[in-house]
Amino acid sequence: MENPIIPGINIPVRTIFCIGRNYAKHAAEMGAEVPKTPVVFLKPLSTICFDKDKVELPSNLSNVHFEGEIVIAIGKNGKNISTEQAKDYIAGVGCGIDFTARNLQKEAKLNGLPWSVSKGFDNFAPISELVSFNGQNLSDLEIRLSVNDHLKQIGKSVNMIFSIPTIISYLSTIFTLYPGDLIFTGTPDGVGAVIRNDIVKATIHSLNCSVSVQIA
């Protein structure tokens, strides 16, 4: 199976990097400390889906949460990128939803185990069409998430603990970044559970991009 293509910039998805606890209020609602360095985890390719797709809840999951996020796509190879150079490596900007099986994540945390499984079910990372990056102000983006047209989350990139350039720079000190790498930059407070038939929509109005999925 070929890697899915990122809509809007037409680059195949490669690695999916995600940043946890990147808004102080979300860290607080999860009972976690504000991190001193970015919290990084990965999602498999099979989590990627697109606008108007369905997200099926596995029968053994009792508490799946939505997490609306600003998403960045990398456009060229990079290693040890400075924060000043980070914008030069961005191909596109959009939004996504990081679905999390909270019961599995909680159990894993309590046992000191990795929690990849809680993030890794099929279609657990819907993304919007990405807008080509042309120097847009990365500190002036606002992510909104609604469930059945009821607003649940609002997050502004200016309130991130680690800015988008900082995240790109940090990741590049550990991993070589490649075209098609996606970065989910963290979710604001207001996360909550979904049930079957919910319509979950993430939007960045200033970029005119959104992704809407139905829970099945």
C-alpha positions, 0 to 999 in steps of 0.5 A: 500500500502506498503512503497516503498523500497530504491533500493540498501539497501533494506529498506522501505522508512519511513519519507522524510526529506528535507533541504532547502537553504543549498548552499549559491548561491542557497539561493541567486538565490532564493532571500533568506537569508542564514539560521542560522539553517537548513531549514527543510520540509517534503515530503509525501511517494507518492513523491518517484519514481525511475530511468526511471519513469515518472513525470507527470506535473499536468495541473494547474502547470505552473512552476515546477523546478528541484533541484538535491540533495545528498540523505542520508538514515538512517540505525538505530534508533537515537535521539540526535545524535552528529555530531561525531556519525552521520556517524554511523547512515547512511545506504546509500548514493545516489542522488535524485531530489526534484521537486518543483511547484515554482508558488505555493511555491511563492504564499504560501511564499507571504501569510506566508503559508506552502508550502508543496503542492508545494513539494508534488505531486506524483513522485516529489522525484525520488531517485537513487539506494543508495550505502551502506555507508562504510565510504565514504568522505561525504565532497567530494561528487559532485551532477550533474543534467542535462536536456536533456544531458545539464548540469544545476547544479553542487554542492559539499558537501564541499560547503554545509552551513550545513554538512551532519553530522550536518544535521543528528545531528540537525534533531535528536534533533527534530525527532527520526530518524528511518531506512528508513528515507531519507534526501534530503540534499539541492540543489546547484544553477542553478535550473530551469523549466522543460517542458513535454518530458524533461529527467532530470538526477541527478548523483554522479559519484564517487558513480556510481549512478544516477536517470533519469526521463521523464517529462510527 
